[in-house]
Amino acid sequence: MFAGSIAGKEIVNIDGAVLGSLENAVFEQRTGKLVDLVVKPDRDLDRQRYREDGKFVLIPFSSVVAVKDFIVVDESRATKKED
């Protein structure tokens, strides 16, 4: 999958609720493995549930379950764990 093919796609959860849009991606330098999606959050998104990077939220690529017209993530694997 090429990075250009997912650029700007909307990020949705399994229920179809919009989380935001893909702004960038974080890759592991040594391996080139995609680690995190950098997401411009939807204004209704509860940002406190996610790791943040400035005005963006980070969603682990491991939580992605599908990439088609949207990038679908499993929020149970994308949100911060409760202490």
Backbone as XML, in Angstrom:
<?xml version="1.0"?>
<chain id="A" units="angstrom">
  <residue number="1" name="MET">
    <atom name="N" x="0.850" y="-1.176" z="0.000"/>
    <atom name="CA" x="0.000" y="0.000" z="0.000"/>
    <atom name="C" x="0.895" y="1.239" z="0.000"/>
  </residue>
  <residue number="2" name="PHE">
    <atom name="N" x="0.619" y="2.166" z="-0.869"/>
    <atom name="CA" x="1.403" y="3.387" z="-0.951"/>
    <atom name="C" x="0.804" y="4.460" z="-0.053"/>
  </residue>
  <residue number="3" name="ALA">
    <atom name="N" x="1.686" y="5.246" z="0.584"/>
    <atom name="CA" x="1.220" y="6.300" z="1.488"/>
    <atom name="C" x="0.296" y="7.270" z="0.764"/>
  </residue>
  <residue number="4" name="GLY">
    <atom name="N" x="0.575" y="7.555" z="-0.495"/>
    <atom name="CA" x="-0.264" y="8.478" z="-1.257"/>
    <atom name="C" x="-1.688" y="7.995" z="-1.418"/>
  </residue>
  <residue number="5" name="SER">
    <atom name="N" x="-1.892" y="6.678" z="-1.348"/>
    <atom name="CA" x="-3.243" y="6.143" z="-1.525"/>
    <atom name="C" x="-4.110" y="6.318" z="-0.281"/>
  </residue>
  <residue number="6" name="ILE">
    <atom name="N" x="-3.503" y="6.624" z="0.870"/>
    <atom name="CA" x="-4.305" y="6.826" z="2.075"/>
    <atom name="C" x="-4.305" y="8.278" z="2.544"/>
  </residue>
  <residue number="7" name="ALA">
    <atom name="N" x="-3.498" y="9.117" z="1.919"/>
    <atom name="CA" x="-3.391" y="10.524" z="2.329"/>
    <atom name="C" x="-4.757" y="11.209" z="2.284"/>
  </residue>
  <residue number="8" name="GLY">
    <atom name="N" x="-5.104" y="11.896" z="3.374"/>
    <atom name="CA" x="-6.336" y="12.680" z="3.428"/>
    <atom name="C" x="-7.601" y="11.883" z="3.676"/>
  </residue>
  <residue number="9" name="LYS">
    <atom name="N" x="-7.508" y="10.566" z="3.780"/>
    <atom name="CA" x="-8.717" y="9.760" z="3.998"/>
    <atom name="C" x="-9.314" y="10.036" z="5.373"/>
  </residue>
  <residue number="10" name="GLU">
    <atom name="N" x="-10.623" y="9.877" z="5.453"/>
    <atom name="CA" x="-11.293" y="10.006" z="6.746"/>
    <atom name="C" x="-11.040" y="8.758" z="7.564"/>
  </residue>
  <residue number="11" name="ILE">
    <atom name="N" x="-10.896" y="8.968" z="8.879"/>
    <atom name="CA" x="-10.722" y="7.874" z="9.824"/>
    <atom name="C" x="-12.059" y="7.692" z="10.531"/>
  </residue>
  <residue number="12" name="VAL">
    <atom name="N" x="-12.571" y="6.466" z="10.516"/>
    <atom name="CA" x="-13.848" y="6.172" z="11.176"/>
    <atom name="C" x="-13.668" y="4.977" z="12.099"/>
  </residue>
  <residue number="13" name="ASN">
    <atom name="N" x="-14.547" y="4.872" z="13.099"/>
    <atom name="CA" x="-14.511" y="3.680" z="13.944"/>
    <atom name="C" x="-15.382" y="2.601" z="13.314"/>
  </residue>
  <residue number="14" name="ILE">
    <atom name="N" x="-15.439" y="1.452" z="13.949"/>
    <atom name="CA" x="-16.182" y="0.316" z="13.401"/>
    <atom name="C" x="-17.661" y="0.641" z="13.213"/>
  </residue>
  <residue number="15" name="ASP">
    <atom name="N" x="-18.203" y="1.541" z="14.046"/>
    <atom name="CA" x="-19.605" y="1.929" z="13.940"/>
    <atom name="C" x="-19.849" y="2.985" z="12.872"/>
  </residue>
  <residue number="16" name="GLY">
    <atom name="N" x="-18.781" y="3.493" z="12.252"/>
    <atom name="CA" x="-18.907" y="4.487" z="11.193"/>
    <atom name="C" x="-18.810" y="5.929" z="11.655"/>
  </residue>
  <residue number="17" name="ALA">
    <atom name="N" x="-18.578" y="6.154" z="12.960"/>
    <atom name="CA" x="-18.441" y="7.523" z="13.470"/>
    <atom name="C" x="-17.091" y="8.083" z="13.022"/>
  </residue>
  <residue number="18" name="VAL">
    <atom name="N" x="-17.108" y="9.317" z="12.535"/>
    <atom name="CA" x="-15.888" y="9.953" z="12.044"/>
    <atom name="C" x="-15.021" y="10.392" z="13.214"/>
  </residue>
  <residue number="19" name="LEU">
    <atom name="N" x="-13.754" y="9.964" z="13.195"/>
    <atom name="CA" x="-12.788" y="10.364" z="14.209"/>
    <atom name="C" x="-11.973" y="11.556" z="13.735"/>
  </residue>
  <residue number="20" name="GLY">
    <atom name="N" x="-11.759" y="11.664" z="12.433"/>
    <atom name="CA" x="-10.981" y="12.759" z="11.867"/>
    <atom name="C" x="-10.474" y="12.395" z="10.488"/>
  </residue>
  <residue number="21" name="SER">
    <atom name="N" x="-9.446" y="13.107" z="10.032"/>
    <atom name="CA" x="-8.862" y="12.817" z="8.721"/>
    <atom name="C" x="-7.355" y="12.646" z="8.850"/>
  </residue>
  <residue number="22" name="LEU">
    <atom name="N" x="-6.814" y="11.786" z="8.004"/>
    <atom name="CA" x="-5.393" y="11.479" z="8.054"/>
    <atom name="C" x="-4.581" y="12.688" z="7.626"/>
  </residue>
  <residue number="23" name="GLU">
    <atom name="N" x="-3.683" y="13.113" z="8.496"/>
    <atom name="CA" x="-2.816" y="14.259" z="8.224"/>
    <atom name="C" x="-1.421" y="13.796" z="7.837"/>
  </residue>
  <residue number="24" name="ASN">
    <atom name="N" x="-0.941" y="12.736" z="8.499"/>
    <atom name="CA" x="0.414" y="12.265" z="8.282"/>
    <atom name="C" x="0.516" y="10.858" z="8.858"/>
  </residue>
  <residue number="25" name="ALA">
    <atom name="N" x="1.697" y="10.268" z="8.762"/>
    <atom name="CA" x="1.931" y="8.949" z="9.331"/>
    <atom name="C" x="3.320" y="8.920" z="9.946"/>
  </residue>
  <residue number="26" name="VAL">
    <atom name="N" x="3.469" y="8.078" z="10.957"/>
    <atom name="CA" x="4.761" y="7.913" z="11.627"/>
    <atom name="C" x="5.274" y="6.517" z="11.285"/>
  </residue>
  <residue number="27" name="PHE">
    <atom name="N" x="6.495" y="6.474" z="10.758"/>
    <atom name="CA" x="7.117" y="5.213" z="10.386"/>
    <atom name="C" x="8.305" y="4.936" z="11.297"/>
  </residue>
  <residue number="28" name="GLU">
    <atom name="N" x="8.569" y="3.655" z="11.534"/>
    <atom name="CA" x="9.770" y="3.272" z="12.255"/>
    <atom name="C" x="10.931" y="3.417" z="11.275"/>
  </residue>
  <residue number="29" name="GLN">
    <atom name="N" x="11.893" y="4.223" z="11.621"/>
    <atom name="CA" x="12.963" y="4.577" z="10.696"/>
    <atom name="C" x="13.763" y="3.362" z="10.237"/>
  </residue>
  <residue number="30" name="ARG">
    <atom name="N" x="14.072" y="2.483" z="11.146"/>
    <atom name="CA" x="14.932" y="1.346" z="10.815"/>
    <atom name="C" x="14.259" y="0.355" z="9.862"/>
  </residue>
  <residue number="31" name="THR">
    <atom name="N" x="12.981" y="0.071" z="10.105"/>
    <atom name="CA" x="12.288" y="-0.966" z="9.331"/>
    <atom name="C" x="11.336" y="-0.416" z="8.272"/>
  </residue>
  <residue number="32" name="GLY">
    <atom name="N" x="10.932" y="0.840" z="8.417"/>
    <atom name="CA" x="9.939" y="1.409" z="7.510"/>
    <atom name="C" x="8.519" y="1.012" z="7.862"/>
  </residue>
  <residue number="33" name="LYS">
    <atom name="N" x="8.352" y="0.339" z="8.997"/>
    <atom name="CA" x="7.025" y="-0.111" z="9.434"/>
    <atom name="C" x="6.168" y="1.085" z="9.851"/>
  </residue>
  <residue number="34" name="LEU">
    <atom name="N" x="4.914" y="1.096" z="9.404"/>
    <atom name="CA" x="3.963" y="2.139" z="9.783"/>
    <atom name="C" x="3.555" y="1.919" z="11.233"/>
  </residue>
  <residue number="35" name="VAL">
    <atom name="N" x="3.777" y="2.940" z="12.082"/>
    <atom name="CA" x="3.536" y="2.824" z="13.515"/>
    <atom name="C" x="2.253" y="3.526" z="13.932"/>
  </residue>
  <residue number="36" name="ASP">
    <atom name="N" x="2.103" y="4.806" z="13.573"/>
    <atom name="CA" x="0.956" y="5.611" z="13.997"/>
    <atom name="C" x="0.388" y="6.406" z="12.829"/>
  </residue>
  <residue number="37" name="LEU">
    <atom name="N" x="-0.911" y="6.631" z="12.890"/>
    <atom name="CA" x="-1.570" y="7.581" z="12.000"/>
    <atom name="C" x="-1.679" y="8.894" z="12.760"/>
  </residue>
  <residue number="38" name="VAL">
    <atom name="N" x="-1.288" y="9.980" z="12.118"/>
    <atom name="CA" x="-1.424" y="11.315" z="12.705"/>
    <atom name="C" x="-2.728" y="11.876" z="12.150"/>
  </residue>
  <residue number="39" name="VAL">
    <atom name="N" x="-3.685" y="12.091" z="13.034"/>
    <atom name="CA" x="-5.049" y="12.406" z="12.619"/>
    <atom name="C" x="-5.454" y="13.804" z="13.067"/>
  </residue>
  <residue number="40" name="LYS">
    <atom name="N" x="-5.988" y="14.564" z="12.113"/>
    <atom name="CA" x="-6.623" y="15.844" z="12.447"/>
    <atom name="C" x="-8.009" y="15.474" z="12.962"/>
  </residue>
  <residue number="41" name="PRO">
    <atom name="N" x="-8.229" y="15.626" z="14.276"/>
    <atom name="CA" x="-9.469" y="15.108" z="14.865"/>
    <atom name="C" x="-10.716" y="15.892" z="14.457"/>
  </residue>
  <residue number="42" name="ASP">
    <atom name="N" x="-11.816" y="15.155" z="14.359"/>
    <atom name="CA" x="-13.126" y="15.766" z="14.188"/>
    <atom name="C" x="-13.392" y="16.614" z="15.432"/>
  </residue>
  <residue number="43" name="ARG">
    <atom name="N" x="-14.072" y="17.717" z="15.272"/>
    <atom name="CA" x="-14.250" y="18.615" z="16.421"/>
    <atom name="C" x="-15.060" y="17.990" z="17.547"/>
  </residue>
  <residue number="44" name="ASP">
    <atom name="N" x="-15.845" y="16.954" z="17.270"/>
    <atom name="CA" x="-16.637" y="16.291" z="18.308"/>
    <atom name="C" x="-15.889" y="15.141" z="18.992"/>
  </residue>
  <residue number="45" name="LEU">
    <atom name="N" x="-14.670" y="14.849" z="18.544"/>
    <atom name="CA" x="-13.918" y="13.731" z="19.103"/>
    <atom name="C" x="-13.420" y="14.053" z="20.511"/>
  </residue>
  <residue number="46" name="ASP">
    <atom name="N" x="-13.578" y="13.100" z="21.426"/>
    <atom name="CA" x="-13.045" y="13.237" z="22.784"/>
    <atom name="C" x="-11.551" y="12.945" z="22.719"/>
  </residue>
  <residue number="47" name="ARG">
    <atom name="N" x="-10.750" y="13.987" z="22.559"/>
    <atom name="CA" x="-9.302" y="13.859" z="22.361"/>
    <atom name="C" x="-8.601" y="13.249" z="23.565"/>
  </residue>
  <residue number="48" name="GLN">
    <atom name="N" x="-9.164" y="13.361" z="24.744"/>
    <atom name="CA" x="-8.523" y="12.847" z="25.954"/>
    <atom name="C" x="-8.389" y="11.333" z="25.934"/>
  </residue>
  <residue number="49" name="ARG">
    <atom name="N" x="-9.138" y="10.669" z="25.097"/>
    <atom name="CA" x="-9.089" y="9.212" z="25.005"/>
    <atom name="C" x="-7.891" y="8.718" z="24.198"/>
  </residue>
  <residue number="50" name="TYR">
    <atom name="N" x="-7.219" y="9.635" z="23.513"/>
    <atom name="CA" x="-6.148" y="9.277" z="22.586"/>
    <atom name="C" x="-4.824" y="9.917" z="22.992"/>
  </residue>
  <residue number="51" name="ARG">
    <atom name="N" x="-3.726" y="9.344" z="22.512"/>
    <atom name="CA" x="-2.437" y="10.007" z="22.665"/>
    <atom name="C" x="-2.467" y="11.234" z="21.755"/>
  </residue>
  <residue number="52" name="GLU">
    <atom name="N" x="-1.907" y="12.333" z="22.228"/>
    <atom name="CA" x="-1.951" y="13.579" z="21.460"/>
    <atom name="C" x="-0.559" y="14.019" z="21.039"/>
  </residue>
  <residue number="53" name="ASP">
    <atom name="N" x="-0.514" y="14.721" z="19.936"/>
    <atom name="CA" x="0.717" y="15.329" z="19.427"/>
    <atom name="C" x="0.323" y="16.712" z="18.928"/>
  </residue>
  <residue number="54" name="GLY">
    <atom name="N" x="0.405" y="17.704" z="19.826"/>
    <atom name="CA" x="-0.032" y="19.054" z="19.461"/>
    <atom name="C" x="-1.520" y="19.070" z="19.184"/>
  </residue>
  <residue number="55" name="LYS">
    <atom name="N" x="-1.887" y="19.558" z="18.000"/>
    <atom name="CA" x="-3.310" y="19.640" z="17.656"/>
    <atom name="C" x="-3.833" y="18.354" z="17.014"/>
  </residue>
  <residue number="56" name="PHE">
    <atom name="N" x="-2.997" y="17.338" z="16.950"/>
    <atom name="CA" x="-3.368" y="16.065" z="16.329"/>
    <atom name="C" x="-3.486" y="14.961" z="17.377"/>
  </residue>
  <residue number="57" name="VAL">
    <atom name="N" x="-4.157" y="13.874" z="17.000"/>
    <atom name="CA" x="-4.177" y="12.674" z="17.825"/>
    <atom name="C" x="-3.444" y="11.572" z="17.068"/>
  </residue>
  <residue number="58" name="LEU">
    <atom name="N" x="-2.849" y="10.658" z="17.845"/>
    <atom name="CA" x="-2.116" y="9.543" z="17.259"/>
    <atom name="C" x="-2.936" y="8.278" z="17.420"/>
  </residue>
  <residue number="59" name="ILE">
    <atom name="N" x="-3.131" y="7.584" z="16.313"/>
    <atom name="CA" x="-3.868" y="6.329" z="16.337"/>
    <atom name="C" x="-2.910" y="5.243" z="15.864"/>
  </residue>
  <residue number="60" name="PRO">
    <atom name="N" x="-2.687" y="4.226" z="16.693"/>
    <atom name="CA" x="-1.755" y="3.167" z="16.308"/>
    <atom name="C" x="-2.222" y="2.454" z="15.032"/>
  </residue>
  <residue number="61" name="PHE">
    <atom name="N" x="-1.276" y="2.224" z="14.125"/>
    <atom name="CA" x="-1.640" y="1.531" z="12.892"/>
    <atom name="C" x="-2.152" y="0.129" z="13.191"/>
  </residue>
  <residue number="62" name="SER">
    <atom name="N" x="-1.718" y="-0.452" z="14.297"/>
    <atom name="CA" x="-2.178" y="-1.789" z="14.674"/>
    <atom name="C" x="-3.686" y="-1.850" z="14.935"/>
  </residue>
  <residue number="63" name="SER">
    <atom name="N" x="-4.333" y="-0.692" z="15.101"/>
    <atom name="CA" x="-5.777" y="-0.668" z="15.336"/>
    <atom name="C" x="-6.582" y="-0.582" z="14.036"/>
  </residue>
  <residue number="64" name="VAL">
    <atom name="N" x="-5.902" y="-0.435" z="12.903"/>
    <atom name="CA" x="-6.587" y="-0.348" z="11.606"/>
    <atom name="C" x="-7.114" y="-1.724" z="11.221"/>
  </residue>
  <residue number="65" name="VAL">
    <atom name="N" x="-8.404" y="-1.776" z="10.885"/>
    <atom name="CA" x="-9.014" y="-3.048" z="10.486"/>
    <atom name="C" x="-9.365" y="-3.088" z="9.002"/>
  </residue>
  <residue number="66" name="ALA">
    <atom name="N" x="-9.438" y="-1.918" z="8.354"/>
    <atom name="CA" x="-9.746" y="-1.886" z="6.920"/>
    <atom name="C" x="-9.338" y="-0.540" z="6.332"/>
  </residue>
  <residue number="67" name="VAL">
    <atom name="N" x="-8.940" y="-0.590" z="5.051"/>
    <atom name="CA" x="-8.640" y="0.631" z="4.309"/>
    <atom name="C" x="-9.341" y="0.506" z="2.964"/>
  </residue>
  <residue number="68" name="LYS">
    <atom name="N" x="-10.344" y="1.294" z="2.777"/>
    <atom name="CA" x="-11.089" y="1.338" z="1.508"/>
    <atom name="C" x="-11.333" y="2.814" z="1.205"/>
  </residue>
  <residue number="69" name="ASP">
    <atom name="N" x="-12.593" y="3.225" z="1.158"/>
    <atom name="CA" x="-12.911" y="4.642" z="0.987"/>
    <atom name="C" x="-12.557" y="5.409" z="2.258"/>
  </residue>
  <residue number="70" name="PHE">
    <atom name="N" x="-12.577" y="4.707" z="3.391"/>
    <atom name="CA" x="-12.241" y="5.252" z="4.701"/>
    <atom name="C" x="-11.183" y="4.356" z="5.322"/>
  </residue>
  <residue number="71" name="ILE">
    <atom name="N" x="-10.530" y="4.858" z="6.356"/>
    <atom name="CA" x="-9.657" y="4.017" z="7.175"/>
    <atom name="C" x="-10.465" y="3.675" z="8.420"/>
  </residue>
  <residue number="72" name="VAL">
    <atom name="N" x="-10.745" y="2.399" z="8.616"/>
    <atom name="CA" x="-11.575" y="1.946" z="9.727"/>
    <atom name="C" x="-10.668" y="1.445" z="10.839"/>
  </residue>
  <residue number="73" name="VAL">
    <atom name="N" x="-10.896" y="1.966" z="12.059"/>
    <atom name="CA" x="-10.096" y="1.546" z="13.206"/>
    <atom name="C" x="-10.977" y="0.955" z="14.296"/>
  </residue>
  <residue number="74" name="ASP">
    <atom name="N" x="-10.378" y="0.050" z="15.038"/>
    <atom name="CA" x="-11.020" y="-0.539" z="16.206"/>
    <atom name="C" x="-10.616" y="0.332" z="17.388"/>
  </residue>
  <residue number="75" name="GLU">
    <atom name="N" x="-11.538" y="1.155" z="17.876"/>
    <atom name="CA" x="-11.229" y="2.097" z="18.956"/>
    <atom name="C" x="-10.749" y="1.410" z="20.227"/>
  </residue>
  <residue number="76" name="SER">
    <atom name="N" x="-11.145" y="0.193" z="20.446"/>
    <atom name="CA" x="-10.694" y="-0.499" z="21.661"/>
    <atom name="C" x="-9.184" y="-0.723" z="21.629"/>
  </residue>
  <residue number="77" name="ARG">
    <atom name="N" x="-8.592" y="-0.723" z="20.454"/>
    <atom name="CA" x="-7.134" y="-0.866" z="20.322"/>
    <atom name="C" x="-6.458" y="0.467" z="20.037"/>
  </residue>
  <residue number="78" name="ALA">
    <atom name="N" x="-7.234" y="1.550" z="19.869"/>
    <atom name="CA" x="-6.676" y="2.836" z="19.479"/>
    <atom name="C" x="-6.590" y="3.837" z="20.620"/>
  </residue>
  <residue number="79" name="THR">
    <atom name="N" x="-7.375" y="3.642" z="21.655"/>
    <atom name="CA" x="-7.430" y="4.621" z="22.734"/>
    <atom name="C" x="-6.416" y="4.291" z="23.828"/>
  </residue>
  <residue number="80" name="LYS">
    <atom name="N" x="-6.122" y="5.318" z="24.656"/>
    <atom name="CA" x="-5.209" y="5.126" z="25.780"/>
    <atom name="C" x="-5.812" y="4.135" z="26.745"/>
  </residue>
  <residue number="81" name="LYS">
    <atom name="N" x="-4.959" y="3.371" z="27.354"/>
    <atom name="CA" x="-5.413" y="2.413" z="28.358"/>
    <atom name="C" x="-5.638" y="3.132" z="29.672"/>
  </residue>
  <residue number="82" name="GLU">
    <atom name="N" x="-6.661" y="2.713" z="30.411"/>
    <atom name="CA" x="-6.950" y="3.276" z="31.730"/>
    <atom name="C" x="-5.928" y="2.759" z="32.725"/>
  </residue>
  <residue number="83" name="ASP">
    <atom name="N" x="-5.455" y="3.636" z="33.618"/>
    <atom name="CA" x="-4.487" y="3.213" z="34.640"/>
    <atom name="C" x="-5.159" y="2.492" z="35.775"/>
  </residue>
</chain>
